[in-house]
Amino acid sequence: MDQQGAFEAGETAIRVAAFTSSFGFHGYTAELVDVLPTGDQIVRDCLSALPITLDQVHRVPSRDGLPAMRASRRAKNLVCAAAHHLPDLRDPALAEQLRAWIAAKPNLV
């Protein structure tokens, strides 16, 4: 696997989502609109880094299934990071996909 940067894709997506949402919180978004990734790109990056599918969410990992629990936790972190950008989405299909993941979040570890 060819990897760019110091972090894997999921960690990078979480960090970018958190970093860019902090600019919106402080009111700098308008000044940086040409520099920061769009909400759509941030959410796409988060969702594409998900280690499980929506179908797998409802399968509760057993205590012995440490890899499954880690994947569930990673998915929850990615969904939480992406959720901050829901109001900024322009693509209705992407917004609907994110809403489905947000609805499934209580089933993640």
Backbone bond lengths (Angstrom), bond angles and torsions (degrees), N, CA, C in turn:
res aa  C-N    CA-C-N  psi(-1)  N-CA   C-N-CA  omega(-1)  CA-C   N-CA-C  phi
1 M - - - 1.446 - - 1.518 108.80 -
2 D 1.316 116.33 128.72 1.448 122.17 178.31 1.518 108.73 -85.08
3 Q 1.324 117.04 123.39 1.456 120.62 -175.30 1.523 109.42 -121.64
4 Q 1.332 116.44 136.25 1.447 121.28 176.42 1.515 108.85 -106.52
5 G 1.313 117.29 137.52 1.452 120.79 176.17 1.519 113.27 83.57
6 A 1.314 113.92 -178.19 1.459 120.55 -175.30 1.519 113.39 -86.14
7 F 1.336 117.73 -18.45 1.459 121.43 -175.73 1.520 110.49 -114.25
8 E 1.332 115.78 152.81 1.460 119.07 174.59 1.533 108.86 -72.88
9 A 1.322 117.17 167.29 1.468 122.42 -171.89 1.528 113.30 -56.79
10 G 1.315 117.88 -41.87 1.459 120.99 -179.29 1.517 112.36 -64.32
11 E 1.320 116.56 -44.27 1.467 120.59 179.36 1.524 110.58 -66.22
12 T 1.321 116.90 -40.41 1.462 120.61 177.47 1.521 110.70 -62.57
13 A 1.329 117.68 -43.78 1.464 121.56 179.86 1.527 110.82 -61.07
14 I 1.326 117.56 -42.66 1.464 121.65 179.08 1.530 110.31 -63.75
15 R 1.310 116.71 -44.52 1.466 120.59 -178.26 1.528 111.74 -66.29
16 V 1.329 116.84 -42.59 1.470 119.99 178.79 1.527 110.12 -65.10
17 A 1.323 117.49 -42.27 1.467 121.18 179.22 1.523 110.78 -60.85
18 A 1.316 117.40 -44.78 1.465 121.23 -179.79 1.528 110.80 -67.41
19 F 1.319 116.22 -43.88 1.462 121.68 -179.06 1.531 111.05 -61.10
20 T 1.317 116.71 -47.58 1.465 119.69 -177.44 1.524 112.21 -72.06
21 S 1.321 118.03 -32.97 1.465 118.37 178.89 1.528 110.65 -69.76
22 S 1.325 117.62 -28.10 1.471 119.55 177.63 1.529 110.62 -67.22
23 F 1.328 118.34 -31.58 1.464 120.15 176.44 1.520 110.89 -66.11
24 G 1.330 116.89 -40.96 1.462 120.36 177.40 1.510 111.45 -63.11
25 F 1.326 116.19 -38.90 1.464 121.28 179.42 1.526 111.12 -61.94
26 H 1.324 115.90 -37.39 1.457 120.33 -177.97 1.534 112.90 -91.21
27 G 1.342 118.09 0.62 1.448 121.65 174.80 1.514 115.85 84.03
28 Y 1.333 118.10 17.86 1.462 120.89 -178.28 1.523 114.24 -95.58
29 T 1.310 118.66 -1.91 1.457 121.73 -171.95 1.524 112.80 -57.28
30 A 1.306 119.06 -44.50 1.473 122.12 -177.51 1.524 111.38 -60.36
31 E 1.318 117.19 -38.47 1.467 120.98 -179.32 1.528 112.33 -70.94
32 L 1.318 117.23 -24.33 1.467 121.13 -173.85 1.524 113.41 -112.02
33 V 1.332 117.11 14.12 1.461 120.81 -174.17 1.535 112.72 -58.75
34 D 1.313 117.85 -30.98 1.472 120.45 -179.86 1.523 112.91 -83.78
35 V 1.316 117.24 -9.43 1.459 121.45 -176.44 1.525 112.00 -105.09
36 L 1.326 116.00 -39.80 1.467 120.48 -176.35 1.522 111.47 -81.47
37 P 1.333 117.21 151.22 1.471 118.94 174.04 1.529 110.16 -66.13
38 T 1.312 116.45 154.16 1.464 120.70 179.01 1.531 109.61 -72.22
39 G 1.323 115.09 161.79 1.460 119.77 175.51 1.519 110.85 -58.14
40 D 1.334 116.80 -39.06 1.463 120.56 178.88 1.530 110.96 -60.62
41 Q 1.330 117.10 -43.87 1.465 120.13 -178.58 1.525 111.00 -67.40
42 I 1.316 116.18 -40.12 1.469 120.34 179.37 1.523 110.47 -62.10
43 V 1.328 116.49 -47.04 1.466 120.57 -179.06 1.523 110.45 -67.20
44 R 1.331 117.98 -40.92 1.477 120.06 177.07 1.528 110.78 -58.62
45 D 1.326 116.33 -43.57 1.469 119.98 179.93 1.526 111.05 -63.25
46 C 1.334 116.88 -41.23 1.469 120.14 178.45 1.526 110.98 -64.67
47 L 1.326 116.16 -47.92 1.470 119.32 -177.61 1.525 112.14 -68.37
48 S 1.311 117.80 -33.33 1.472 119.01 179.84 1.524 111.57 -73.32
49 A 1.330 117.27 -18.77 1.467 120.55 178.43 1.523 112.49 -90.04
50 L 1.334 117.92 -2.09 1.463 120.19 -179.45 1.528 110.46 -60.36
51 P 1.323 117.45 129.51 1.466 120.73 -177.87 1.525 114.11 -83.71
52 I 1.337 117.42 -4.91 1.462 121.58 179.81 1.531 108.74 -135.76
53 T 1.322 115.33 166.90 1.459 120.94 177.09 1.526 109.43 -101.09
54 L 1.313 116.05 166.98 1.471 119.52 176.45 1.525 111.36 -59.85
55 D 1.331 117.11 -34.73 1.469 120.35 178.25 1.525 111.91 -62.92
56 Q 1.310 117.22 -31.26 1.462 121.30 -178.69 1.523 112.74 -80.98
57 V 1.311 117.66 -15.32 1.471 121.30 -176.88 1.516 111.48 -61.65
58 H 1.300 117.71 -38.95 1.455 120.96 -173.60 1.530 113.49 -80.03
59 R 1.307 117.04 -4.53 1.461 120.57 174.05 1.522 107.76 -89.04
60 V 1.306 116.85 106.27 1.461 121.35 -177.03 1.528 108.70 -70.50
61 P 1.337 117.15 123.66 1.465 118.55 179.35 1.528 110.91 -70.68
62 S 1.319 115.55 139.85 1.470 119.55 177.64 1.527 108.66 -76.52
63 R 1.318 115.27 165.94 1.468 119.02 179.99 1.531 111.64 -63.79
64 D 1.335 117.07 -24.76 1.468 119.62 178.76 1.524 110.72 -79.10
65 G 1.307 117.19 -17.81 1.457 121.19 -174.93 1.512 112.10 -87.96
66 L 1.336 116.78 63.08 1.456 121.19 -178.16 1.532 112.79 -56.18
67 P 1.333 120.60 -43.37 1.466 119.35 177.60 1.535 112.47 -60.59
68 A 1.332 117.05 -38.59 1.467 120.05 178.87 1.527 110.90 -67.83
69 M 1.326 116.38 -37.58 1.459 119.95 178.19 1.526 111.03 -67.08
70 R 1.313 116.04 -39.27 1.474 119.88 177.70 1.529 110.88 -65.46
71 A 1.319 116.59 -41.00 1.467 120.52 178.30 1.521 110.53 -63.67
72 S 1.323 116.56 -40.10 1.458 121.23 178.45 1.526 110.45 -64.61
73 R 1.321 117.15 -43.06 1.464 121.67 178.98 1.534 110.32 -64.56
74 R 1.322 116.67 -41.84 1.474 120.49 178.72 1.527 109.37 -62.20
75 A 1.331 116.57 -42.96 1.464 120.51 178.99 1.527 110.72 -61.63
76 K 1.327 116.47 -42.76 1.467 120.20 179.68 1.535 110.51 -61.99
77 N 1.319 117.42 -42.75 1.462 121.21 178.90 1.523 111.58 -63.49
78 L 1.323 116.79 -40.75 1.464 120.71 179.10 1.528 111.79 -67.39
79 V 1.330 116.73 -40.96 1.468 120.85 179.15 1.530 109.99 -65.64
80 C 1.318 117.03 -42.16 1.471 120.29 178.18 1.523 110.74 -61.79
81 A 1.315 116.97 -42.23 1.467 120.62 179.72 1.531 110.92 -65.06
82 A 1.314 116.58 -42.54 1.467 121.02 -178.95 1.519 111.54 -69.64
83 A 1.324 116.95 -34.94 1.468 121.35 -175.04 1.522 113.00 -58.53
84 H 1.321 117.63 -30.36 1.466 120.76 178.50 1.526 112.08 -62.92
85 H 1.318 116.91 -20.45 1.464 121.22 -175.89 1.528 113.11 -101.80
86 L 1.320 117.54 3.94 1.465 120.78 179.42 1.529 112.71 -54.43
87 P 1.328 120.32 -44.23 1.470 119.60 -179.07 1.535 113.65 -64.50
88 D 1.336 117.24 -19.42 1.465 121.30 -177.01 1.528 113.49 -91.73
89 L 1.327 118.04 -4.76 1.461 120.45 -174.47 1.521 111.54 -72.45
90 R 1.316 114.71 139.09 1.466 121.37 177.41 1.529 111.42 -105.41
91 D 1.324 116.53 -23.82 1.462 122.47 -179.02 1.532 109.12 -87.02
92 P 1.356 117.81 110.50 1.468 119.69 -177.43 1.535 113.33 -62.45
93 A 1.307 117.77 -33.77 1.472 120.17 179.45 1.526 110.37 -67.67
94 L 1.315 116.15 -39.22 1.464 120.49 178.05 1.531 110.30 -66.79
95 A 1.334 116.58 -40.58 1.467 120.96 177.51 1.524 110.61 -61.57
96 E 1.325 116.50 -41.61 1.469 120.43 179.46 1.532 110.73 -65.52
97 Q 1.321 116.48 -40.34 1.463 120.44 178.19 1.533 110.08 -63.68
98 L 1.316 117.11 -42.79 1.462 120.07 178.25 1.523 110.85 -64.99
99 R 1.325 118.17 -40.46 1.467 120.94 177.89 1.532 111.23 -60.29
100 A 1.325 116.83 -37.73 1.472 120.33 177.96 1.524 110.05 -63.33
101 W 1.315 117.35 -41.34 1.459 120.47 178.08 1.526 111.35 -68.61
102 I 1.324 117.19 -38.73 1.465 120.45 177.95 1.538 109.56 -62.61
103 A 1.320 116.75 -40.62 1.480 120.72 178.16 1.536 110.95 -64.40
104 A 1.330 116.96 -32.04 1.465 121.25 -178.78 1.530 112.69 -83.71
105 K 1.313 116.92 -12.03 1.470 121.49 -174.86 1.522 114.47 -53.87
106 P 1.352 120.60 -38.56 1.470 118.81 178.80 1.537 113.92 -61.63
107 N 1.326 117.46 -18.91 1.465 120.95 178.89 1.523 112.87 -88.88
108 L 1.326 116.60 -3.11 1.455 120.41 178.01 1.517 109.50 -89.67
109 V 1.320 116.22 152.92 1.472 121.59 -177.05 1.508 110.51 -78.98
